[in-house]
Amino acid sequence: MISLPQKPKVVSSDAFEAVVEIEGLYPGYGLTLGTALRRVMLSSCEGAAVTSFRLNSAAHEFSSVPHVQEDLIEISLNLKKLRFKVFSDEPQSLTLKVKGEKTVKAKDFNKNSQVEIVNPEAEIATLTDKKAVFELEIVVEKGIGYSTVEERRKKEKLPIGMIEIDANFSPVILVNTELEDMRVGEKTNYNRLRFFIKTDGTIQPLQAFDYSLGILLDQFSSLKLDALDEAGEDGPSSFSSLRDSSEVESVSLEETGLSGRVLAVLKQHRIKTIGDLSKISPDKLKAFKGLGAKAIEEVKKIAKEYGVSLK
């Protein structure tokens, strides 16, 4: 039977970066689970971004604005760098009006109770003359993944003067994985998987990790074959019944993910398989020298996962 990994361990974490480590993965499952979870984190976490803007009387993205150092292409690129927390499902509008010689920043936008700008010091444009007037309106929307202008044009038409831009909604900036072999019992080819996660601050890395796990669980749960439950006498009623009980009892404890220290103690008492474990009572486990309360809970957890109750 394919053993289950240990619970993820948080190596380090703050508002922007985190390192999460998973040990005891069955050989080959580090790559299998790591690739799937990485792809979901990068593509499926909800975020918010600027989808369109209006600047002074500029008619299109190739226009220039008097007394502004950047052209509209550069300004649109700066707007893409703005990161938001949006507390409404509806698109939100933010406006600003700046005069004089200065640098326009995200913090210059008028307050909106439904929107929080995470990087208020982000620069938008540079005004080069005291006569400069800079009036900007942006529309911020929630979304998933990367959205192009062409995709959104099929859904709605914008007011005259609004310029659409591509939007990267994903709050996850980077997900790297690191895979290495580790020892579980006498086997040395089990996997240790490490995630390096970086976000834009609108969501914490650990939240992105947990949210992505939920997405994968929902996706796989929806694939369960109802036919197995409806098979009745002509077939198995559940997946667990497909495996003979004698096969479960023959599973070596080294394959279950038990820690090396616990395995060593159990081996001293000639407990090497799930079958051997099923014949031991919790009180007898407590009498084993070297098994504390935490270790006994670990053994009980493994026994439960394999459908075995301690006598």
Helices and strands as residue ranges (DSSP letters): E 9-13, E 17-25, H 29-44, E 46-55, H 72-80, E 84-86, E 92-99, E 103-105, G 106-108, E 115-117, E 123-126, E 133-144, E 146-147, H 149-153, E 163-164, E 167-168, E 172-184, E 187-199, H 205-221, H 226-229, G 232-234, G 239-242, H 245-249, G 253-255, H 260-268, H 274-278, H 282-286, H 293-305
